[in-house]
Amino acid sequence: MQQTADVIIKNSSQIVTFKGPERGRIREEMADNAPIKNGAIAIKEGKIIWIGPNDKLTENIAKSLPNLMNRVL
């Protein structure tokens, strides 16, 4: 069953995500990132439920659709 997001943020020029441990990054770990170009984020109850490229986003009903107009997030 697919969740419906409360908020979908889309059209970011890129979203910078970090691979690695489930804690804050330090020193050289900050270089281990995985940018997503033309990205979107789906949020439900304050938690990210999906992150990826805009063209992979299955839009469900959302309360808000902020358009980042190709800004970095």
N, C-alpha and C positions, 0 to 999 in steps of 0.2 A: 504494500500500500504506500503510495507516494504522499508525503506530507505537504500541506499547504503552508507557504511562508506567510508571516505577518508583514515582512518587508523584503523586497528584492531590490538590491542596488545593482545597477547594470551600466554598461558602456564606459567602464574604466579603461584607460589606455593600457594599464597593466596593474595587476595586484601582486605585490611581493609577498610570497609565503616562505616559511622556513622549514626545512627538513630537519630531522634529527630528534634529540631528546625532548620529552614533554616537560620542559622547564625553560626558564629564561636563558637566552644565549649569551655567551661571553666570548671576548677576543675573536679569534679566527673562526669561531662557529658562525659569526655574523655573515661571513662570506658564503656559507652553504645555504643558498636560497634558491627558490624555484619560482621565478616570475611567470605569471599567467597573462598573456597579452589579450586585449579586448575582453576583460573579465567581468564576472558577475558574482554576487554573493546573495544567498537566500538565508534569511534569519527568521527563527520562530522562537517566541518567548525568550528573547535576548540571547539565543545561542545560534551559532552558525550551523545550518543543517546541510548546506551545499555550497561549494565554491568551484568555479571553473570558467571556461570560455563562454561568452555570450551565446554562441551558436549551439551550445550543448544544453542551454537552460530550457527546461520545460516550464513555461510560465503558468502558474496557478493563480488563483485569486489572491491578490496582495492588498494590504491596506495602504501601502505607499510604494511608489516606484521612483526613487530619486535617480536622476539621470546625471552621471558624472561628467558628461560631455568630454570624454577622452582625457580625464585627469588620472594621475597615479594615486592608488589607494594602498 
